[in-house]
Amino acid sequence: FEQAGGLDALLCVLEECTPGMKLLVVSCLAQLMESDTLREAVLEWRSRATRRNVIAVLVTLWEEEEDRAGKERRMHIEVHNTDAQGENEMESEALVRYLTGQNLLTKLHALLTRIG
């Protein structure tokens, strides 16, 4: 995968893709980080466009996602005149879905943890 340029392509896509695709790319990267060889390659990677390393790209994604989530929460409050349901108020199934499926911050955390 790495020798064929797949890792470089995946990381380049991460910088430019849509928010929905970022969720998928981060998920793929987290799984690829199980390989020690790929983990080293990820840590050595530099963006062709910006020369940033993977940590800088992931931190930027984290900041963007926090900003997006904050705007979404404020919009929910404005539209419904009530705060969005917090994690402590969610039913078990909804909370699991939120934390594992639709939450980019959770996936970024998993990826950053695997990086070390």
N, C-alpha and C positions, 0 to 999 in steps of 0.2 A: 504494500500500500504506500509506504513512505517512498520507496525507490521509484515508484511510478508517478510520483508527484501528487498523490492523493492528499497527503497531510497538508502540504503547502496550499493546495487548492481549497481545501476545507477551511483552513485558517484565513485565507484571503476572502472567501465567501462570507465569513463571520463579520468582517469589517463592513461589508457593503449590502448585506441582505436585509430583507424586511423583518420586522419584529417577530412575526410568526415563524419565519425560517430560523431566526436566531435561537429560538427555543429548541428546535430540532438539531441544529449544528452543535450547540452546547451539550445536548444530550449525547450526541455521537462522540464528541471529544471526551466527555467524561468516561464513556465506555472504552475508548481507545487508550486512555491513560492507565488502564490496567497493565499494559505492556511497558516494561522498563525501557525498552528501546525507543518506543514511541514517546514516552514521557521525556526522555532526553532530547529527542528531536523537537518536541513542542517547546521545551525550554530554550533551545538554541534558535528557534524560528524568529525571523524579523519580517515585518510587513514590507512588501516591495514598494507600496505607495507611501507609507509614513515612516518606515524604519522603526516603528514601535515593536516591542516584544509582546509576547502573549499576555503577560501579566498586565501591562499597560492597556491592552485592548480589553481584557476582561474587567478591569477596574472601571474603564469608561462605560462598558455595557452595564455594569452594576449601577453606576450613577444615573445613566439614562433610564434604567428600569425603575429606580426609586423615584425619579422625577415623573415618569409616566404613571406609576401607581398612585402617586400623590395627586396628580391631576385627575385621574379616574375617580379617586375617592372624593375629591372636592366636587366633581361633577355629579356624583351620586347624591351627595348631600344637597346640592342646589336643586336637582331635579325632584328628589323624593322628600326633601326637607327632613331627612334622617340620615344618620351615619350608616355606612355599609356594615354588614355583619362582620364582626371581628372573629378571629380564630377561636377565641374562647366561647363564642356563641354558636359555632357551627356544629352540626351533627357530625358524628364520627365519619361517615362515608363522604360527606361534602368536604370535610377537613382533609382527609387523605387525598381526595381528588385535587384540592387546591394546592396542597404542599408538594405533591409528586407530579402533577400533570401540567398545570397551567401556570406555574409560578417560576418565572425565569430566575428570580433571586435564589430559589432553592437549588436549581440546577447549576447556577454559577457557583454557589457555595460548595456543592459537591465537586465540581471541577477544580476549584481553587484548593480544596482540601486534598484532592488527589495529586495536585502539582506539588503540594508541600509547602 
